[in-house]
C-alpha cells in the first residue's frame, strides 16, 4: 500500500509496482490505514508530510498495535532531515524523494522476503 498526498507519486509508484507483479492499493490519506480492520497490506510506503496527517503519527500507532506491529513501513520524504524522526517513529526504512525506483524495489523485495 502507498500512502502519499502527491497524485503524481501515487500514480508512478503504483504503476511501477504493478508492472513488477505486486498487488498495490493507494490512498492520499495515511489515516486510512489506521481505519482498516483487517486485510492490512504486506508493506506500507508512507509519506511523512500529508495534508491533515503526519505519517510519523500513523507509523507510531501502527507499530503500537498488535495486528500491525510487524508490518514493514518504509517512510518517504523530500527532506533527508526527517530520516531520524521517521526511524524514531518506528519506520523500518526511509527513502528521500525523489527516489530511485530500483532502490525502492530492492527495499520492498528485502522486507517482503523476511
Secondary structure by P-SEA (a helix, b strand, c coil): ccccccaaaaaaaaaaaaaaccbbbbbcccccccccccccccccccccccccccaaaaaaaaaacccccccbbbbbcccccaaaaaaaacccccccccccaaaaaaaaaaaaac
